[in-house]
Amino acid sequence: MKCGHCGKECPDDMSYCGYCGSLFEGPVVTPEPVNQRRCVGCGRIIHWDANACQYCGHDYRTRR
């Protein structure tokens, strides 16, 4: 686990950082880059920058 205060790696079973003494409130989670989304027309997963859904044809370039 990485300390959210100093960034040092610590064992997962620790309550406090052994380097800076900060209390662990939980693991620091870095979100993965988003590269997909759900189509508003059919709900299927499509690529995040698609101009049109390949399943239902919903066109994101026009307003409906």
C-alpha positions in Angstrom: 0.0 0.0 0.0 1.2 3.5 -0.7 1.0 6.3 1.9 -1.3 9.1 0.8 0.8 11.6 2.6 4.4 10.8 1.8 4.0 8.3 -1.1 6.2 5.6 0.5 5.3 1.9 0.0 4.1 0.2 3.3 2.9 -3.3 4.1 -0.9 -3.6 3.7 -1.5 -4.6 7.4 -0.2 -1.3 8.9 -2.4 1.3 10.4 0.2 4.1 10.3 2.9 4.9 7.9 6.3 3.8 9.1 8.0 6.7 7.4 5.9 9.8 8.2 3.5 8.4 10.9 0.3 9.3 9.0 -2.8 7.3 9.7 -3.9 5.2 6.8 -7.5 5.9 5.9 -7.5 3.4 3.1 -5.4 2.7 0.0 -4.7 5.4 -2.5 -6.5 4.5 -5.7 -5.5 6.0 -9.0 -8.3 5.7 -11.5 -7.6 4.1 -14.9 -8.0 6.3 -17.9 -11.6 6.1 -19.3 -11.6 4.8 -22.8 -15.2 3.6 -23.1 -18.8 4.7 -22.3 -22.3 3.5 -22.7 -24.4 4.5 -25.7 -27.3 6.7 -24.8 -29.4 5.0 -27.5 -29.0 1.3 -26.7 -26.8 1.1 -23.6 -24.0 -1.0 -25.1 -20.4 -0.2 -24.4 -18.7 1.9 -27.2 -15.3 3.6 -27.5 -15.2 7.0 -25.6 -14.6 9.1 -28.7 -16.9 7.3 -31.2 -19.0 9.6 -33.4 -21.7 7.0 -33.8 -22.7 3.8 -32.0 -21.7 0.8 -34.1 -24.7 -1.2 -32.7 -27.7 1.1 -33.0 -26.4 4.0 -35.1 -27.0 6.8 -32.6 -25.1 9.8 -34.0 -23.3 11.9 -31.4 -22.5 14.6 -33.9 -26.1 15.8 -34.1 -28.5 17.0 -31.4 -31.7 15.0 -31.0 
